[in-house]
Amino acid sequence: MQTHIVPVGFDYDRLIAPLVRDQLDVDRVILLEGAVGSEANVEYSRNLSQKLEQDFRNLLGATTERVVVEDVYDYDAAFEQAYHLINDELDAGREVWVNISAMPRTVSFAFATAAHSVMVEREEDRESIHTYYTAPEKYLETELAEELRRQVDLLADLREAVEDGDSDDGPSAAQAHGDRIAERLDSARELLSEFDERGTTIGAKRVGDGHIAEIPVASFSNVKPFEEVILFKLGEEGEFESVSELAEALASELDEEYTDSFRSKVIYNVDRLGPGGKGYIEQEEHGKSYRTRLSRIGELWVRSHANGEPPRGSE
């Protein structure tokens, strides 16, 4: 069972299109509506929320709930609201996906941080909490700006023609201006209709194998020196068929004797870095052994620390 928590801003496509295109199983959707801003902004967001509510039901068969965020610029209140929403869904046995593509950044960041915090407190639910972002295929704001510039050019030409009386050009010039007016009018009406229907962006851009870029849940635990050695080794090699194979490689690199004691030390630290610990390592059962590799957050940790000199040696 999946619940998607979706803050609604001024977008439509990238809040629902990736789920439809990637054929994800969405059982429940919580749509967050902002209640602060101009009356026009609030009304526009509500209209999009209503359309999303209908389409989540019709296209994905999901049950929907609309929840108001009283002040989209109150980070603390948004965090508290997110914390309780995520916990409630987990308590109900559902996997939680938080879309942070829309709404003001205060709400998106609050919900993403709350998801991370819940993960830290509920390690057993680590794999059931996800935050993700969808990139649009096109931004309508740029097209609206370009269309407005063309309208300005047209109006400037018309004003000049009126001031000159258009006496030398005659009916042909008037016809040319009329054609330009008709073209700009049709283009503006089409673009505004698209804006009213789709919001500020169109489509969901393909990223890798799908249409969502999941944002990994970060660990708030410090990494100790020998744990760093393990992480950098996995970053260099990619994957080991077993923890014993990893231990042998580490012993060779550190110029230490490969003993049962050293192997036990590696196993202990891998366990601390694994799914039941800090989440930097993932393991897959393979016969009597466990294939060992970096998790997504582990890969990011190694990448972000690659410029530093990893410590070599024990704790």
SEVEXLO-712094 format. One record per residue (C-alpha): x, y, z. Coordinates in steps of 0.05 Angstrom, whole numbers, padded with zeros to 5 digits, always signed. Each point is the difference from the previous one (the first is absolute). Layout:
REM SEVEXLO-712094
XYZ ...
//
This chain:
REM SEVEXLO-712094
+00000+00000+00000 +00029+00067-00022 -00019+00069+00024 +00025+00060-00040 +00003+00067+00037 -00004+00053-00053 +00007+00075+00015 -00039+00037-00054 +00027+00065-00027 -00009+00023-00071 +00017-00066-00035 -00043-00057-00025 +00039-00046-00046 +00060-00015+00043 -00043-00016+00061 -00037-00057-00036 +00032-00014-00068 +00061-00038+00027 -00044-00046+00041 -00044-00015-00061 +00059-00008-00048 +00040-00044+00047 -00064-00040+00017 +00011+00005+00075 -00051-00029+00048 -00029+00059+00036 -00053-00018+00052 -00008+00066+00036 +00017+00073-00014 +00003+00058+00049 -00004+00066-00038 +00027+00060+00039 -00031+00067-00016 +00034+00066+00019 -00044+00052+00034 +00046+00060-00004 +00011+00047-00058 -00043+00043-00044 -00073-00020-00009 +00014-00017-00073 +00059-00045+00019 -00039-00037+00053 -00059-00010-00047 +00045-00024-00057 +00034-00051+00046 -00068-00025+00025 -00025-00010-00071 +00062-00041-00017 -00009-00040+00064 -00071-00015-00019 +00021-00023-00070 +00056-00043+00029 -00049-00031+00050 -00045-00022-00056 +00056-00025-00045 +00035-00039+00055 -00066-00037+00011 -00016-00010-00074 +00070-00015-00027 +00031-00037+00059 -00060-00023+00041 +00029+00034+00062 -00039+00025+00059 +00014+00074+00011 +00000+00049+00057 +00011+00075-00004 +00036+00032+00059 +00012+00074+00011 +00068+00028+00018 -00019+00063+00038 +00063+00039-00012 +00047-00024-00056 +00056+00044+00028 -00003-00027+00071 +00054-00054-00003 -00009-00025+00071 -00075-00010-00008 +00010-00035-00067 +00052-00046+00030 -00046-00018+00058 -00057-00014-00048 +00044-00043-00045 +00028-00038+00060 -00070-00020+00024 -00026-00016-00071 +00059-00046-00016 -00004-00035+00067 -00075-00011-00007 +00009-00032-00068 +00056-00045+00024 -00042-00020+00061 -00055-00021-00050 +00050-00046-00034 +00010+00042-00062 +00063+00018-00038 +00008+00076-00004 +00023+00040-00061 +00009+00075+00008 +00001+00041-00065 +00040+00064+00010 -00007+00027-00072 -00051+00055+00014 -00022+00050+00053 +00046+00051+00033 +00068-00027+00020 -00015+00008+00074 -00054-00053-00005 +00041-00046-00046 +00061+00004+00045 -00042-00009+00063 -00032-00063-00027 +00066-00028-00026 +00035+00013+00067 -00059-00029+00039 +00005-00063-00042 +00074-00006+00017 -00014+00012+00074 -00055-00053+00002 +00048-00049-00033 +00052+00012+00055 -00051-00014+00054 -00031-00059-00036 +00059-00038-00029 -00044-00061-00012 -00040+00042-00050 +00061+00028-00036 -00019-00034-00066 -00072+00025+00005 +00016+00074-00002 +00017+00036-00065 +00007+00072-00023 +00003+00015-00074 +00002+00055-00052 -00025+00003-00072 +00031+00046-00052 -00048+00032-00050 +00008-00008-00075 -00016+00073-00011 -00010+00063+00041 -00060+00042-00023 +00026+00063+00033 +00054+00009-00053 -00051-00010-00056 -00047+00050+00033 +00056+00050+00005 +00019-00010-00073 -00072+00008-00022 -00006+00064+00041 +00062+00028-00035 -00031-00015-00068 -00064+00035+00022 +00041+00061+00022 +00034+00002-00068 -00066-00004-00035 -00031+00055+00042 +00061+00044-00011 -00006-00009-00076 -00075+00015+00002 +00012+00064+00041 +00052+00023-00050 -00048-00015-00057 -00055+00039+00033 +00046+00059+00014 +00023+00000-00073 -00071-00006-00026 +00022-00059-00043 -00013+00046-00059 +00055-00026-00045 -00012-00074+00009 -00075-00004-00010 -00045-00061+00009 +00057-00050-00009 +00034+00024+00064 -00065-00002+00038 -00010-00071-00024 +00070-00019+00022 -00012+00029+00069 -00067-00036+00003 +00034-00067-00016 +00052+00012+00055 -00054+00018+00050 -00039-00063-00017 +00063-00043+00006 +00019+00030+00067 -00071-00005+00026 -00005-00074-00018 +00068-00015+00030 -00015+00037+00064 -00067-00034+00009 +00030-00068-00012 +00057+00012+00049 -00046+00028+00054 -00047-00059-00008 +00059-00047+00009 +00023+00039+00061 -00070-00003+00031 -00004-00075-00014 +00071-00023+00017 +00030+00052+00047 +00070+00028-00008 +00033-00062-00029 -00016-00054-00050 +00016-00074+00002 +00047-00041+00042 +00071-00007-00026 +00030-00070-00003 +00057-00008+00050 +00040-00065-00007 -00048-00059-00004 -00062+00038+00023 -00031+00067+00012 +00016+00014+00073 +00067+00016+00032 -00004-00030+00070 +00036+00040+00053 +00035-00048+00047 -00012+00002+00074 +00061+00026+00036 +00029-00028+00064 +00015+00047+00057 +00053-00046+00030 +00074+00016-00003 +00044-00048-00038 +00059-00027+00039 +00070-00009-00029 -00002-00075-00014 -00070+00007-00027 +00028+00052-00049 +00052-00049-00023 -00055-00051-00016 -00043+00051-00036 +00058+00025-00044 +00019-00072-00017 -00071-00015-00022 +00001+00065-00039 +00063-00022-00036 -00022-00072-00015 -00075+00007-00006 -00021-00067+00029 +00028-00061+00037 -00030-00069-00004 +00007-00008+00076 +00022+00037+00062 +00058-00048+00005 +00024+00021-00069 -00006+00073+00021 +00039-00015+00064 +00056-00033-00040 +00005+00060-00047 +00003+00048+00059 +00054-00041+00035 +00042+00001-00062 -00009+00075-00010 +00015+00016+00073 +00058-00049+00001 -00031-00038+00058 -00003-00075+00012 -00066-00030-00020 -00023-00034+00064 -00066-00021+00030 +00005+00061+00045 +00009+00048-00059 -00057-00034-00038 -00046+00007+00061 +00019+00074+00005 -00021+00011-00073 -00065-00039+00010 -00016+00042+00061 +00012+00066-00036 -00038-00022-00062 -00059-00016+00044 +00003+00070+00031 +00001+00030-00070 -00056-00045-00026 -00076+00007-00005 -00009-00012+00075 +00052+00053+00016 +00022+00062-00038 -00027-00022-00068 +00064+00013-00041 +00006-00073-00021 -00050-00049-00029 +00007-00075-00003 -00033-00054-00042 -00003-00072+00023 +00039-00045-00048 +00002-00072+00023 +00035+00000+00067 +00032+00068-00013 -00024+00071-00009 +00018+00043-00060 +00022+00066+00030 -00004+00067-00034 -00012+00074+00015 -00071+00024+00006 -00021+00062-00038 +00014+00045+00061 +00066-00038+00009 +00020+00017-00071 -00016+00073+00012 +00040-00001+00064 +00061-00029-00036 -00008+00050-00057 -00005+00059+00046 +00062-00021+00041 +00043-00023-00059 +00044+00063+00000 +00021-00012+00072 +00053-00050+00021 -00036-00060+00030 +00031-00024+00065 +00040-00064-00005 -00001-00044+00062 -00044-00020+00057 -00042+00041+00047 
//
